[in-house]
C-alpha cells in the first residue's frame, strides 16, 4: 500500500460521513462497486448490487432534520488491490413524529478493491452488539 492509497481510502470513509450528514444518498451509493454485498443494520440480512439511492433517500426523509454521523477509531489495512477498514460509527437523528433523537454507536467493517485504478467499496458490514443475558436485546447504550 502506498501512502496515497491509505489517504484515498481514508477520504472515501470521511466522504461517507459528510454524505450522511448532508443526506446525500447518491454520493454514498456512488462509492460502491457494482458487485457490492452490504450487511446493514436494517433488514434484510443481505443487500446485493445494484443498490439504489432511492431507498436511502427515503430513509433520510424519515428524520426531522439532518442526521448526525461520526466516525472514530478508523484503521486502514491495504494491499495493492484489496483493502479493509474497521471503525466505530455514531448515528443520531430524530425520527419524524418523535419527540426525541436516538443515539446509536455501532461497528463497521468495509472491504475495498482497486477497480480501474480507483478504490471502490465491495463489502460493508455494520453491526450492533447484543446482550447475551437472556434478553437478547440490542446493546444500544454502549459508547466507546
Buried (B, 14 or more C-beta within 10 A) or exposed (E): EEEEBBEBBBEBBEBBBEBBEBBBBEBBBEBBBEEBBBBBEEEEEEBEBEBEBEEBBEBBEEBEEEBBBBBEEBEBEBEEEBBBBBBBBBBBBBEEEEEEBEEBBBBBBBBBBBEEEEBBBBBBBBEEEEEEEEEEEBEBEBEE
